[in-house]
Amino acid sequence: MKPILETVQLTKMYRNDRGIRDFHVQLYPGDVYGLLGPNGAGKTTFLKLITGLIRPDKGTVALFGASIAEQFEQGMRHVGCMIESADFHDFLTARQYLQLVARYYPGIGNSRIEEALDVVGLAKAKSDKIKHYSTGMKQKLALAAAIMPEPKLAILDEPTNGLDIEGTVMFRKLIKRLSEQKGMSFIISSHMIHELEQLCNRVGIVVRGRLIKEGCVSELLQSNQSLEQYYIDQLRLAGEVSESA
Ligand SMILES: Nc1ncnc2c1ncn2[C@@H]1O[C@H](COP(=O)(O)OP(=O)(O)OP(=O)(O)O)[C@@H](O)[C@H]1O
């Protein structure tokens, strides 16, 4: 099976010597890949690199076999993404915003826009201006924009940030449904480790700019109490948390 995402030696160091080094990652159709790591570890940097938002110092990214440096549009054709707090046009309504996003993808009609708003729980607020939205509502709108084109791969950076409890449950059910029924793949960076344990088949752990571990969740759970326990153990081994944690 060909990978839908492949990074080789992917490296980006900022001037302050932070960033990521030598990321080798392969994602296959159907993967729901969780990216875990402490604050500042490099998760968003990785997601920005694979979506071409920033350029690497070294290494390559291929999405669906297309180099992101040379065939950007071809690579991103089947990708939806939600990276950091989306920059919305505050004066638009949620529906108008999705209509704008829909222009970038062929074949998205009004019914798909309404469906996306409904599925994230924004149906009632769809005609309100985004400037009146709460943080969680903006997150839901960003999620709606990412999944609306029914991409083969959705890249989600901290998608549950600011979501209320019902929003978090909605998110989990939505990702499960899209992955099981539509075969969509996901990369999800999150600190909500219990959500990731329920959603992901694979996880990667990033510490100080290095991908220190990757594994299959079902295998990790055979020899560990929980993903959280495994994660904390890995951080301890990496000298990232004290023995008492
Ligand atoms: N534009 C930038 N210039 C300089 N340093 C940066 C820049 N962007 C990120 N960094 C630094 O790179 C490191 C990795 O940041 P990144 O945002 O990728 O971490 P993260 O794992 O997503 O963290 P969090 O979980 O807190 O969102 C951090 O130390 C951050 O301060």
The ligand as a Gaussian input file, in Angstrom:
#p B3LYP/6-31G(d) Opt

LIG

0 1
 N        7.895000      31.345000      14.185000
 C        8.613000      30.888000      15.203000
 N        9.787000      31.484000      15.515000
 C       10.558000      31.024000      16.527000
 N       10.218000      29.964000      17.300000
 C        9.066000      29.341000      17.021000
 C        8.196000      29.768000      15.974000
 N        7.124000      28.936000      15.933000
 C        7.313000      28.042000      16.928000
 N        8.474000      28.275000      17.570000
 C        9.037000      27.489000      18.670000
 O        9.213000      26.153000      18.235000
 C        8.872000      25.238000      19.257000
 C        7.813000      24.288000      18.742000
 O        6.590000      25.018000      18.598000
 P        5.253000      24.306000      18.164000
 O        4.212000      25.378000      18.072000
 O        5.515000      23.488000      16.969000
 O        4.968000      23.363000      19.427000
 P        3.692000      22.473000      19.783000
 O        4.200000      21.095000      20.057000
 O        2.646000      22.606000      18.756000
 O        3.232000      23.138000      21.158000
 P        1.772000      23.299000      21.845000
 O        1.398000      21.939000      22.337000
 O        2.064000      24.237000      22.970000
 O        0.852000      23.871000      20.817000
 C        8.423000      26.069000      20.448000
 O        9.512000      26.183000      21.340000
 C        8.077000      27.411000      19.852000
 O        8.322000      28.461000      20.774000

